């Protein structure tokens, strides 16, 4: 009797898991619950601006906005190097990963926009 209940339970969990998986795929949902992920998402959804210094550095390092977008999607936020509690605009220091690990950004996030203040290469 117990084996039969466990069997039905596993069938139900399996079917439910498959259903939820396909439901979330169609919804195109993201699960940004970590501190880095939430910070990067709030920067990505705001209007993106570039300072003159950042534009000059991007030209010098041969970076385009697609590479900056990649850093803002997959990068690491170093909260100790930025000033996330700064009012009205918080400052974040973001470092790229993999082939962009030597590129860092200083981003100023305000209510309606995110400005790339500096682009640095280590």
C-alpha positions as CSV (number, residue, x, y, z in Angstrom):
1,X,0.0,0.0,0.0
2,X,2.8,2.4,0.9
3,X,4.7,1.6,-2.3
4,X,1.6,2.4,-4.3
5,X,1.2,5.8,-2.6
6,X,4.8,6.7,-3.2
7,X,4.4,5.7,-6.9
8,X,1.4,7.9,-7.3
9,X,3.2,10.7,-5.5
10,X,6.2,10.5,-7.8
11,X,4.0,10.5,-10.9
12,X,2.2,13.6,-9.7
13,X,5.4,15.4,-8.8
14,X,6.9,14.6,-12.2
15,X,3.9,15.7,-14.2
16,X,3.7,18.9,-12.1
17,X,7.4,19.7,-12.5
18,X,7.2,19.3,-16.3
19,X,4.1,21.5,-16.4
20,X,5.8,24.2,-14.3
21,X,8.9,24.0,-16.4
22,X,7.1,24.6,-19.7
23,X,4.8,27.3,-18.1
24,X,7.8,29.3,-16.9
25,X,9.7,29.0,-20.2
26,X,6.8,30.5,-22.1
27,X,6.4,33.3,-19.6
28,X,10.1,34.2,-20.1
29,X,10.5,34.7,-16.3
30,X,13.8,35.3,-14.6
31,X,14.7,34.6,-11.0
32,X,17.0,37.4,-10.0
33,X,17.1,36.8,-6.2
34,X,20.8,37.3,-5.5
35,X,22.2,40.7,-4.6
36,X,24.3,40.9,-7.7
37,X,21.5,39.7,-10.0
38,X,19.0,42.2,-8.5
39,X,21.4,45.1,-8.8
40,X,22.4,44.3,-12.4
41,X,18.7,43.9,-13.4
42,X,17.8,47.3,-12.0
43,X,20.7,48.8,-13.9
44,X,19.7,47.0,-17.1
45,X,16.1,48.1,-17.1
46,X,16.8,51.8,-16.7
47,X,17.7,54.2,-19.5
48,X,21.4,53.7,-20.1
49,X,23.6,56.8,-20.5
50,X,27.4,57.0,-21.1
51,X,29.6,59.8,-19.7
52,X,32.2,61.4,-22.0
53,X,35.0,59.6,-20.0
54,X,33.3,56.2,-20.5
55,X,32.8,56.8,-24.3
56,X,36.5,57.8,-24.6
57,X,37.6,54.6,-22.7
58,X,35.3,52.4,-24.8
59,X,36.9,53.7,-28.0
60,X,40.4,53.3,-26.5
61,X,39.7,49.7,-25.3
62,X,37.7,48.9,-28.5
63,X,34.5,48.0,-26.6
64,X,31.0,48.4,-27.9
65,X,27.7,48.6,-26.2
66,X,27.1,44.9,-26.7
67,X,30.1,44.1,-24.5
68,X,28.9,46.6,-21.9
69,X,25.5,44.9,-22.0
70,X,27.2,41.5,-21.4
71,X,29.0,42.8,-18.4
72,X,25.7,44.3,-17.1
73,X,24.1,40.9,-17.5
74,X,26.7,38.5,-16.2
75,X,29.2,40.7,-14.2
76,X,30.1,40.7,-10.5
77,X,29.1,43.7,-8.4
78,X,31.8,44.7,-5.8
79,X,29.7,46.5,-3.2
80,X,32.8,47.5,-1.2
81,X,34.3,49.4,-4.1
82,X,31.1,51.3,-4.9
83,X,28.8,53.4,-2.8
84,X,25.4,51.7,-3.0
85,X,23.8,53.8,-0.2
86,X,24.7,57.1,-1.9
87,X,21.6,59.3,-2.3
88,X,20.0,60.1,-4.7
89,X,22.2,58.1,-7.0
90,X,24.0,54.9,-5.9
91,X,27.4,54.0,-7.3
92,X,28.3,50.4,-8.3
93,X,31.6,48.9,-9.3
94,X,31.0,46.0,-11.8
95,X,33.6,43.6,-13.1
96,X,33.1,41.4,-16.2
97,X,33.5,37.6,-16.3
98,X,35.3,35.2,-18.6
99,X,36.8,37.1,-21.6
100,X,35.7,40.4,-20.2
101,X,37.2,39.8,-16.7
102,X,39.7,42.6,-17.1
103,X,37.0,45.3,-17.8
104,X,35.3,47.1,-14.9
105,X,32.6,49.7,-14.9
106,X,31.6,52.4,-12.5
107,X,27.9,52.9,-12.8
108,X,25.7,55.6,-11.2
109,X,22.2,54.3,-10.8
110,X,19.5,57.0,-10.3
111,X,15.7,56.7,-10.3
112,X,15.2,56.9,-14.0
113,X,18.6,56.3,-15.5
114,X,21.9,54.4,-15.1
115,X,25.0,56.2,-16.3
116,X,28.2,54.4,-17.1
117,X,30.6,56.8,-15.5
118,X,33.9,55.0,-16.1
119,X,35.2,52.1,-18.1
120,X,38.5,50.7,-16.7
121,X,40.8,48.0,-17.8
122,X,43.1,46.1,-15.4
